[in-house]
Amino acid sequence: MIQFYDKNRFISKRELARLADVSPRTFSRYLATRRHILDAMGISPKAQKLPPHAVKYICEDYCIDLPPDLQDQKALNASPLKDLILSAWKEESSFT
């Protein structure tokens, strides 16, 4: 899935855990393994909401697909990749 992260949106750890379909405790354990990276980004272990650059890293690392309402719709709609993927999907759907 193409992801266009909203550069102004902070997302809570609990919400990311829900999107990853894991418990908040499991997600906290995952974050603990990435502590050195989050520290380098300036993210406190006690932070409840994560800044966009941390959300982007975590979503890419943990393979979390953000729903469209959490993405930057302007960038998503302006992307030429969106049209390519949608047309390929429609072609694939027509074969079944």
C-alpha positions in Angstrom: 0.0 0.0 0.0 1.2 3.5 -0.8 1.5 5.5 2.4 1.6 9.3 2.5 2.1 10.2 6.1 0.4 13.3 7.3 3.4 15.3 8.4 1.4 17.2 11.0 -0.3 14.3 12.8 0.9 12.7 16.0 -0.5 9.2 16.6 -0.7 7.4 20.0 1.1 4.2 20.8 -2.2 2.6 21.6 -3.6 3.5 18.2 -0.6 2.1 16.4 -0.9 -1.1 18.4 -4.6 -1.3 17.4 -3.6 -0.8 13.7 -0.9 -3.5 14.0 -3.6 -5.8 15.5 -1.5 -6.5 18.6 -2.0 -5.6 22.3 -0.5 -2.4 23.7 1.8 -4.6 25.8 3.1 -6.4 22.8 3.6 -3.2 21.0 5.5 -1.8 24.0 7.8 -4.8 23.8 8.4 -4.1 20.2 9.2 -0.5 20.8 11.7 -1.5 23.6 13.7 -3.4 20.9 13.8 -0.2 18.9 14.7 2.0 21.8 18.1 3.0 20.4 16.5 4.2 17.2 13.7 6.1 19.0 16.3 7.7 21.3 18.2 8.9 18.3 15.0 10.5 17.0 14.6 12.2 20.3 11.5 10.2 21.4 11.0 9.8 25.1 10.1 6.3 26.3 7.2 7.9 28.2 5.8 9.6 25.2 2.1 8.7 24.7 1.9 10.2 21.2 4.6 9.7 18.6 5.6 12.4 16.1 5.1 11.9 12.4 8.8 10.9 11.7 8.6 8.2 14.3 5.2 7.0 13.1 6.6 6.7 9.6 9.6 4.6 10.8 7.4 2.4 12.9 4.9 1.8 10.2 7.6 0.8 7.7 9.5 -1.3 10.2 6.4 -3.1 11.6 4.5 -3.2 8.3 1.5 -1.2 9.5 -0.8 0.1 6.8 -2.3 3.4 7.9 -6.0 3.8 6.9 -6.7 6.7 4.5 -8.1 8.9 7.2 -4.7 9.0 8.9 -2.8 9.8 5.7 -2.2 13.0 3.9 -5.1 13.0 1.4 -3.8 15.8 -0.7 -0.5 14.0 -1.3 -2.3 10.7 -1.9 -4.6 12.1 -4.5 -1.8 13.9 -6.3 0.4 10.8 -6.6 0.8 9.3 -10.0 1.5 6.0 -8.3 -2.1 5.9 -7.0 -3.5 5.9 -10.5 -1.0 3.2 -11.6 -1.9 1.0 -8.7 -5.7 1.5 -9.1 -5.6 0.8 -12.8 -3.5 -2.4 -12.2 -6.0 -3.5 -9.5 -9.0 -2.9 -11.8 -7.3 -4.9 -14.6 -6.6 -7.8 -12.1 -10.2 -7.6 -10.8 -11.6 -7.9 -14.3 -9.9 -11.2 -15.0 -11.7 -13.0 -12.2 
